[in-house]
Amino acid sequence: MAADPVTVTEIRPDEAALRLSRRSRALAEMEAADVDVLIVGREGNARYVSGAPRLWTAGSRAFGPGCVIVRATGAVHLLSTWDEGVPDDIPHENLYGITFNTTNFVKVLENIDGAATARTVATDGMTPGFARLLPMAFPSAQLVDGEDLMRRARRVKTAEEIDAIRASVHVAERALATAEAALVPGISGRQLTGVFMEAMATAGVTTPATQDVAWITSPRQLSPRSDRDAPVGPRDLVAFDAGVISGGYVGEVGRTYAVEGDAAAGRLFTRWDELWDRLLTACRPGAPATDLLDAYDATGVPPPPMPVARGLGLGFDLPLVTHALPRTAANQQLERGMVVALTAYVWKEDVGAVYGQEPVVVTESRPVVLSANPFRDARSPMT
């Protein structure tokens, strides 16, 4: 019997252990950088600090003071028109409403306890308007970059964050299993995406991480995807980029399946296994991120059309490792507690591509895969 759809009727803040562990990391980075007040406008940063899933904040927008944290007191001030979903440790008087009058924002900020004496104020963004207004609210302060501070805090995950990512990954896996069961000749990538989205929504999650979940890999070129409405053929290799955002955290897995396997596809999967082993071996604390790029070179596999590794969390997190940005990779180092979406992608002309992605935690001993059914174990016998 199918499970009943999950109906969410109440907006709840993140669990206390989760939000407080994150907030302590942010405060520690403020202490290390000698920052008195941190102002964040990016939604992922605001949720990281506050633990509140706010409404009506989707889409791109100019910088605004969405959340403020004061180092001396640990007090959090939050842009919110109501208190549903706001944790108890943020009192009602620390909430301020939306306003189109920027002068009102100045009044809110200058009334924060500690604003008048703050010596260093960090922001994760800036506009010309706020560059003029913030010195009015913090007359004694120097304005500095706060995004780098937040990236340092967020790139290594707390134990509670790892659990949250694992829970999101499991939602993606369950929805993927439903889509995989619908994979038959004649179905299109658009239809498979619809099956995934329906299963995801039935589980109570309404936000996918990507728009196109399924596509037919190309036997002619390394990177192009098929037309979303192209029917799946019996010899096609069909890739799934299954991702959801649950509780604010991105959970993703990548899989490839063959409707009818053959010897050529089998050899490609074997080559994928070799590359995956090298990538896992490179996932160790202290290793340069370029070791992940070197795994492709050592296997003789062309660079993939997507990042080899990227941080999972509340949206974009470090590291970002891609052949397209070799200097960026060279300046990054893997650390214990990082959670990355690790990708192995092997392509062969006249066959197609095998795409596999796993959420991996870097640990002192060996990397830990967070998916319940890793790609290597979940593959059908034919592949």
C-alpha positions as CSV (number, residue, x, y, z in Angstrom):
1,M,0.0,0.0,0.0
2,A,1.3,3.4,-0.9
3,A,2.2,5.8,1.9
4,D,-0.3,8.6,2.6
5,P,0.9,12.0,1.4
6,V,2.6,14.1,4.0
7,T,0.7,17.3,4.8
8,V,2.7,20.1,6.4
9,T,0.4,22.6,8.2
10,E,2.9,24.4,10.4
11,I,6.2,26.1,9.8
12,R,8.8,25.0,12.3
13,P,12.2,26.3,13.1
14,D,15.2,24.1,12.7
15,E,15.9,21.8,15.6
16,A,17.7,23.5,18.5
17,A,20.8,21.4,18.3
18,L,21.1,22.1,14.5
19,R,20.7,25.8,14.6
20,L,22.7,26.4,17.8
21,S,25.7,24.4,16.5
22,R,25.7,26.4,13.3
23,R,25.3,29.7,15.2
24,S,28.3,28.8,17.4
25,R,30.4,28.3,14.3
26,A,29.4,31.7,13.0
27,L,30.2,33.3,16.3
28,A,33.5,31.6,16.4
29,E,34.4,32.9,13.0
30,M,33.3,36.4,14.1
31,E,35.6,36.1,17.1
32,A,38.5,35.0,15.0
33,A,38.0,37.8,12.5
34,D,37.3,40.4,15.3
35,V,33.9,41.2,13.8
36,D,31.5,42.8,16.2
37,V,28.3,42.7,14.1
38,L,27.5,40.4,11.1
39,I,24.8,41.4,8.6
40,V,23.7,38.7,6.1
41,G,21.3,39.1,3.2
42,R,21.7,35.8,1.4
43,E,18.9,33.4,2.4
44,G,21.2,30.4,3.1
45,N,23.3,32.6,5.4
46,A,20.3,34.0,7.2
47,R,18.9,30.5,7.9
48,Y,22.3,29.2,9.0
49,V,22.5,31.9,11.6
50,S,18.8,32.1,12.7
51,G,17.4,28.6,12.1
52,A,14.2,30.2,10.7
53,P,12.7,29.1,7.4
54,R,11.3,32.4,6.2
55,L,8.5,32.9,3.6
56,W,8.5,34.8,0.4
57,T,12.3,35.0,-0.1
58,A,12.7,33.0,-3.3
59,G,14.5,34.4,-6.3
60,S,17.4,36.8,-6.9
61,R,17.3,40.1,-5.1
62,A,19.5,43.0,-4.2
63,F,21.4,42.9,-0.8
64,G,19.3,43.8,2.2
65,P,19.9,43.3,6.0
66,G,17.9,40.0,6.3
67,C,19.6,38.9,9.5
68,V,21.9,40.5,12.1
69,I,24.0,38.8,14.8
70,V,25.9,40.6,17.5
71,R,29.1,38.9,18.7
72,A,29.1,40.3,22.3
73,T,25.6,39.1,23.2
74,G,24.9,36.4,20.6
75,A,21.6,38.2,19.9
76,V,20.0,37.5,16.5
77,H,17.8,40.1,14.8
78,L,15.7,38.9,11.9
79,L,13.8,40.3,9.0
80,S,10.4,38.7,9.3
81,T,6.8,39.9,9.0
82,W,5.6,37.3,11.5
83,D,6.9,34.9,14.1
84,E,5.8,31.6,12.7
85,G,8.9,29.4,12.3
86,V,11.0,31.8,14.3
87,P,12.8,29.9,17.1
88,D,12.1,30.9,20.8
89,D,15.7,32.2,21.2
90,I,14.9,35.1,18.9
91,P,12.4,37.2,20.8
92,H,9.6,39.0,19.1
93,E,11.2,42.4,19.7
94,N,14.2,41.3,17.6
95,L,12.0,40.9,14.5
96,Y,11.7,43.7,12.0
97,G,9.4,44.0,9.0
98,I,9.8,44.5,5.3
99,T,10.1,48.2,4.2
100,F,10.8,49.9,0.9
101,N,12.1,52.9,2.8
102,T,15.8,52.3,3.3
103,T,15.9,55.0,6.0
104,N,13.7,52.7,8.1
105,F,16.3,50.0,7.8
106,V,18.9,52.4,9.2
107,K,16.6,53.1,12.2
108,V,16.2,49.4,12.8
109,L,20.0,48.8,12.7
110,E,21.0,51.7,14.8
111,N,18.6,50.6,17.5
112,I,20.3,47.2,17.8
113,D,22.2,46.9,21.1
114,G,25.9,47.3,20.3
115,A,25.5,49.2,17.0
116,A,26.8,52.5,18.3
117,T,30.0,51.0,19.7
118,A,30.7,48.3,17.0
119,R,34.2,48.7,15.6
120,T,33.9,46.2,12.8
121,V,30.7,45.3,10.8
122,A,30.8,42.5,8.2
123,T,28.2,42.0,5.4
124,D,27.8,39.2,2.9
125,G,26.8,41.6,0.2
126,M,26.5,45.3,-0.6
127,T,24.8,47.8,-2.9
128,P,25.8,51.4,-3.5
129,G,22.8,52.5,-1.5
130,F,23.6,50.4,1.6
131,A,27.3,51.5,1.3
132,R,26.0,55.0,2.1
133,L,23.4,53.9,4.7
134,L,25.3,51.4,6.8
135,P,27.9,53.9,8.1
136,M,24.9,55.9,9.4
137,A,23.7,52.9,11.5
138,F,27.2,52.0,12.6
139,P,29.0,55.3,13.0
140,S,32.2,54.0,14.6
141,A,32.6,50.8,12.5
142,Q,34.7,49.7,9.6
143,L,32.7,47.7,7.0
144,V,34.4,44.5,5.9
145,D,33.5,41.4,3.8
146,G,31.4,38.9,5.6
147,E,30.8,36.4,2.9
148,D,34.2,34.9,3.3
149,L,33.6,34.6,7.0
150,M,30.3,32.7,6.4
151,R,32.0,30.4,3.8
152,R,34.6,29.4,6.4
153,A,31.8,28.7,8.9
154,R,29.7,26.7,6.5
155,R,32.3,24.6,4.5
156,V,32.8,22.2,7.4
157,K,29.5,20.6,8.6
158,T,28.4,20.0,12.2
159,A,27.2,16.5,13.1
160,E,23.6,17.8,13.1
161,E,24.1,19.2,9.6
162,I,25.3,15.9,8.3
163,D,22.2,14.2,9.7
164,A,20.1,16.9,8.0
165,I,21.8,16.3,4.6
166,R,21.4,12.6,5.0
167,A,17.7,13.0,5.6
168,S,17.4,15.1,2.5
169,V,19.4,12.6,0.4
170,H,17.0,9.8,1.5
171,V,14.0,11.7,0.3
172,A,15.8,12.1,-3.1
173,E,16.6,8.4,-3.2
174,R,13.0,7.3,-2.5
175,A,11.7,9.6,-5.2
176,L,14.4,8.3,-7.6
177,A,13.3,4.7,-6.9
178,T,9.8,5.6,-8.1
179,A,11.2,7.2,-11.3
180,E,13.6,4.3,-11.9
181,A,10.6,1.9,-11.8
182,A,9.0,3.9,-14.6
183,L,12.0,3.6,-16.9
184,V,10.8,1.7,-19.9
185,P,11.4,2.1,-23.7
186,G,9.3,5.0,-25.1
187,I,9.1,7.1,-21.9
188,S,10.7,10.6,-22.1
189,G,13.0,12.4,-19.8
190,R,10.2,15.0,-19.1
191,Q,7.8,12.2,-18.0
192,L,10.5,10.6,-15.8
193,T,11.1,14.0,-14.2
194,G,7.3,14.3,-13.6
195,V,7.3,10.9,-11.9
196,F,10.2,12.0,-9.7
197,M,8.5,15.3,-8.8
198,E,5.2,13.6,-7.9
199,A,7.0,11.1,-5.6
200,M,9.0,13.9,-4.0
201,A,5.8,16.0,-3.3
202,T,4.1,12.9,-1.9
203,A,6.9,12.7,0.6
204,G,6.1,16.2,1.7
205,V,9.0,18.0,-0.1
206,T,8.0,20.5,-2.8
207,T,11.4,21.9,-3.9
208,P,13.6,20.0,-6.3
209,A,17.3,20.9,-6.5
210,T,17.3,20.8,-10.3
211,Q,14.7,21.3,-13.1
212,D,15.6,18.4,-15.3
213,V,15.9,15.1,-13.4
214,A,16.3,12.6,-16.2
215,W,17.9,12.7,-19.6
216,I,19.3,10.4,-22.3
217,T,23.0,10.6,-22.4
218,S,24.5,11.4,-25.8
219,P,26.5,8.7,-27.8
220,R,27.8,11.5,-30.0
221,Q,29.1,14.2,-27.7
222,L,30.5,14.4,-24.2
223,S,28.2,16.9,-22.6
224,P,24.9,17.6,-24.5
225,R,21.7,16.2,-23.1
226,S,18.9,14.9,-25.2
227,D,15.6,16.6,-26.0
228,R,13.5,16.4,-22.9
229,D,10.7,14.8,-25.0
230,A,12.8,12.3,-26.8
231,P,11.6,8.7,-26.2
232,V,14.0,6.4,-24.4
233,G,15.4,3.6,-26.7
234,P,16.2,0.1,-25.5
235,R,20.0,0.7,-25.8
236,D,20.0,4.2,-24.3
237,L,21.9,5.0,-21.1
238,V,19.5,7.2,-19.0
239,A,21.0,9.5,-16.3
240,F,19.2,10.8,-13.3
241,D,20.2,13.9,-11.4
242,A,17.9,13.4,-8.4
243,G,18.0,16.2,-5.9
244,V,15.7,17.8,-3.4
245,I,15.8,20.6,-0.8
246,S,14.4,19.4,2.4
247,G,14.7,21.4,5.6
248,G,16.7,23.9,3.7
249,Y,19.4,21.3,2.9
250,V,20.3,20.0,-0.6
251,G,20.3,16.2,-0.9
252,E,21.4,14.9,-4.3
253,V,22.3,11.6,-5.9
254,G,23.3,10.9,-9.5
255,R,22.5,7.6,-11.2
256,T,22.6,6.0,-14.7
257,Y,20.6,3.1,-15.9
258,A,20.4,1.0,-19.1
259,V,17.0,-0.2,-20.2
260,E,18.6,-3.2,-21.9
261,G,22.3,-3.6,-21.0
262,D,24.9,-4.8,-23.5
263,A,28.7,-5.6,-23.4
264,A,29.7,-2.0,-24.4
265,A,27.6,-0.5,-21.6
266,G,29.0,-3.1,-19.1
267,R,32.6,-2.1,-19.9
268,L,31.7,1.6,-19.4
269,F,30.3,0.8,-16.0
270,T,33.5,-1.1,-15.1
271,R,35.5,2.0,-16.1
272,W,33.2,4.1,-13.9
273,D,34.0,1.8,-11.0
274,E,37.8,2.4,-11.5
275,L,37.4,6.1,-11.6
276,W,35.1,6.1,-8.5
277,D,37.7,4.2,-6.5
278,R,40.3,6.8,-7.4
279,L,38.0,9.6,-6.4
280,L,37.2,8.1,-3.1
281,T,40.9,7.5,-2.4
282,A,41.5,11.2,-3.0
283,C,38.8,12.2,-0.5
284,R,41.0,12.6,2.6
285,P,41.6,15.4,5.0
286,G,44.5,17.7,4.0
287,A,44.5,16.6,0.4
288,P,44.6,19.3,-2.2
289,A,41.4,19.5,-4.3
290,T,43.5,18.9,-7.4
291,D,43.9,15.3,-6.4
292,L,40.2,14.8,-7.4
293,L,41.0,16.3,-10.9
294,D,44.1,14.1,-11.1
295,A,41.9,11.0,-10.6
296,Y,40.3,11.7,-14.0
297,D,43.7,12.1,-15.6
298,A,45.0,8.9,-14.0
299,T,42.0,6.9,-15.3
300,G,42.3,8.4,-18.8
301,V,38.8,9.9,-18.5
302,P,38.1,13.2,-20.2
303,P,37.0,16.1,-17.8
304,P,33.3,15.9,-17.1
305,P,30.9,18.7,-18.1
306,M,30.0,19.3,-14.4
307,P,32.1,19.9,-11.2
308,V,33.9,16.9,-9.9
309,A,33.0,17.9,-6.4
310,R,31.0,20.7,-4.8
311,G,29.9,21.4,-1.2
312,L,26.4,20.4,-0.1
313,G,24.6,22.4,2.5
314,L,22.1,25.3,2.7
315,G,22.6,26.1,-1.0
316,F,26.1,26.8,-2.3
317,D,28.9,25.7,-0.1
318,L,32.6,25.1,-0.6
319,P,34.6,23.4,-1.9
320,L,34.0,23.8,-5.7
321,V,36.3,21.5,-7.7
322,T,36.1,21.6,-11.5
323,H,38.5,21.3,-14.4
324,A,37.1,24.6,-15.7
325,L,38.7,26.4,-12.7
326,P,42.1,24.7,-12.1
327,R,43.5,27.6,-10.0
328,T,40.4,27.6,-7.8
329,A,40.9,23.9,-7.2
330,A,44.6,24.4,-6.5
331,N,43.8,26.9,-3.7
332,Q,41.4,24.5,-1.9
333,Q,42.0,21.7,0.5
334,L,39.7,19.0,1.7
335,E,38.9,19.1,5.4
336,R,37.4,16.7,7.9
337,G,33.7,17.3,8.1
338,M,33.2,18.6,4.5
339,V,30.2,17.1,2.7
340,V,30.6,17.1,-1.1
341,A,28.6,15.9,-4.0
342,L,31.3,13.7,-5.6
343,T,30.9,13.0,-9.3
344,A,32.3,10.3,-11.6
345,Y,31.3,10.7,-15.3
346,V,32.6,8.4,-18.0
347,W,31.7,8.8,-21.7
348,K,32.4,6.7,-24.8
349,E,31.4,7.5,-28.3
350,D,28.6,5.3,-29.8
351,V,27.7,4.2,-26.2
352,G,26.9,7.2,-24.1
353,A,27.8,8.2,-20.6
354,V,27.7,6.7,-17.1
355,Y,27.0,9.5,-14.5
356,G,27.2,8.7,-10.9
357,Q,27.1,11.1,-8.0
358,E,27.2,10.5,-4.2
359,P,27.0,12.7,-1.2
360,V,30.3,12.0,0.6
361,V,31.6,13.1,4.1
362,V,35.3,13.6,4.4
363,T,36.5,11.9,7.6
364,E,39.8,11.1,9.3
365,S,39.7,7.4,8.3
366,R,37.8,7.0,5.0
367,P,35.1,8.9,3.2
368,V,31.5,8.1,4.2
369,V,28.8,7.9,1.6
370,L,25.5,9.3,2.9
371,S,23.1,7.6,0.5
372,A,21.3,4.5,1.7
373,N,21.7,2.7,-1.7
374,P,25.0,3.8,-3.3
375,F,25.2,3.7,-7.1
376,R,27.5,0.7,-7.1
377,D,25.1,-1.3,-5.0
378,A,21.9,0.0,-6.6
379,R,22.7,-0.8,-10.2
380,S,20.5,-3.3,-11.9
381,P,22.0,-6.8,-12.7
382,M,22.1,-6.0,-16.5
383,T,24.6,-3.2,-15.9
